[in-house]
Amino acid sequence: MNQQIPSQSIGKIYGPNPGYIRKLWLADVSQVSHIPDPIYLHGNNSLLVPSRMISFISDIVFYKMNFRNKTCFFEEGLSRDAAGEKFTQSISLSVSQVSVEHISFLYTHSSKRWIAFFQDHLGNARVMGSPALPVQMGYGSVIGADNNNSISLGTESTHPAWFLDAMPELTRVFGQGFSENFG
């Protein structure tokens, strides 16, 4: 038996998006149990995380966003110093139409730490952040020619944003003989 994991859409869903990030799923870091470091996975190319190896707590809620053309960007920079390599990763996006609902969501959730799962127009799935180095959120509002909320997600890491073989499953599978109330 499959059960859909709860998710909440933020903003509107738009049409084709050539380039840039198409989909973004945020998970509260406290609801992500484990993301394996691909360097330690036998036979891996050191940047690919099998999505089946990411563990979530049972009551996880994903916050999903789909984007119109050219409104969500991923940026990653590398710097080196005596301490080693550091990757600065950020996602910048706009949610159109400043509203009470959007500002309330951002205000309520901006203090949380996140794991960001995202997918580009080619279908490449990636993950930014980890339980040890989570993503932080910042936001602002602009009322002008385009009324929108600008959101930034950022983290620093010792590795580039990892690739996923697939986006995480958004369904729970219950084997035969067990019900949702099994305890």
N, C-alpha and C positions, 0 to 999 in steps of 0.2 A: 504494500500500500504506500502510495506517495502522498506527501502533504507539502503544500507550498509553504516555504519559509516566509514569514511576514516581511514585507518591504513597503517602503513609503516613497512615492514619487515626489520629487521636488521640482517645481516649474512645469512647463509644458513640454510635450514631445513634438519634435520637429522632423522635417523630411530629411532627404539625403544630406550627408555631411562629408564632402570630399576633403580629406586631410584632417588633421587635428584629432582630438579625442572625441569619440562618438558617445561612449557610455562611461559612467563613473559610478562605482558602488563604494560607499563608505561603511566601514564596520567599526564600532567602538572597540578600541584595543582591549578592553577588559573582557570582550566577548570572543576574542581570538586566542585560543589556547596555545597554538604552535604553528610556526612557519619554518620549515627546515631550511638551513643554510645549504644551498645547492653545492657548495664547494665540498661538503662532507658526504654527499650522496655518491655512492660507487657508480662509476661509469657515466657520470654527468658531465656536461660541458661547462659547468661552474656558473652558469647564468640562468638555467632553466629549473623551475620548481614544479614538480608534478602537483597539480591542484588537488589530487586525491590525498596528498600528504599534509594538507593544511587542515588543522582541527579547529572547530568552533565549539563554543558551549551550546547546549541544546536550545536555549531561548534566544538565539541571535536574531537581530533585526538588521537588515541592510537598508541603507538609504540610497536609492537609485536616482540617477539623473541622466537624461538624454539631452543632447545639445543641438541647437541650430548651427548653421555653418559658421565656422571660424570664431567660436565663442569660448572654446576650452583648449588650453595650451599646456603642454608638458615641456619642461625645461630641465636639463641636467648639466651641471658643470663639474669639472674636476680641478682640484688644486692639490699641489704637493708642497710639503715643507718637511722639516726635520722629523716631525712626528709621523709622517707617512702620507698616504693619499686620503683625500676627503672628497666625497661627492655631495654636492648640494642639489637637491631635487625639489622641484616645485610644480604645482598645477595651478593655473590661473583660469578663472571662469567668471562668466556673468550670468545671473539669473534675471531675466527681464521682469519688468513691472515691480517696482518697490511696493510691498504690501505688508500689512500687519502680520500675515501668516509667515512670509519669508523672514522678516526681521525677527519675529518671535522664535522661529526655528534657529536662526543663526545665533541669536543672543543666548538661547538655552543650551545650544550644543557647541558653542565656540570654545568652551573651557575643556571639553573632552579631548582625548587623544585618539587618533584614528589610524586605521590601516586603509589605504586607498587601492582598490582594484580598478583598473581602467583598460579600455579597449580602443584601439585606433581604427581608422577607416579601412585598413587592410585586414582587420580581425586579430591583430597581435594583441594578446592579453598580457598585462604586466601588473606587478604589485609594488607599491611604494610604501615603505614603512615596515616595521616589525614590532613584535611585543616589546623588544628591548629599545628600539629607536622609533617611536611612533611619529605620526604626522600631526602637526599642529595647524589649527585653522585660524585665519584672520578674515575680517570682512569690513566692508564699507558700503555706503549707499551714495548714488548720484541721482539727483533730480535735475534734469536738463533736457537736451535733445533726446537722449535715450534714458529713460528712467530704469535704472537697474541696480542690483546688488552685485558688487564685485567680491569674489571669494578667492582667497589664496590658501593653498595647502602646501606646507613645506616641511622638509626634514633634512638632516645631514646624516650621511652614512659612510661606511667604509667600503661600500660596493655600489655599482650601478643598480638602478631599479631592476629587479629580477623579472624575467619572462615567465609566463605560466603556459602550460600546455593547453589549458582551457580556463575559462572563467569559472569561479567556484560554483558548485551546484547550489541552486536555490530551492531544492526540494529535499525533504527528508524521506528516506526509504525505510519502511518498517517491514521486517521479514514476516513470513507467515507464522501464525501462532502467537504473535505479539500485537497488542493493541496500543493505541496512543496513550492509554492510561496505565500501561504496564509500569510497575514501580518497584 
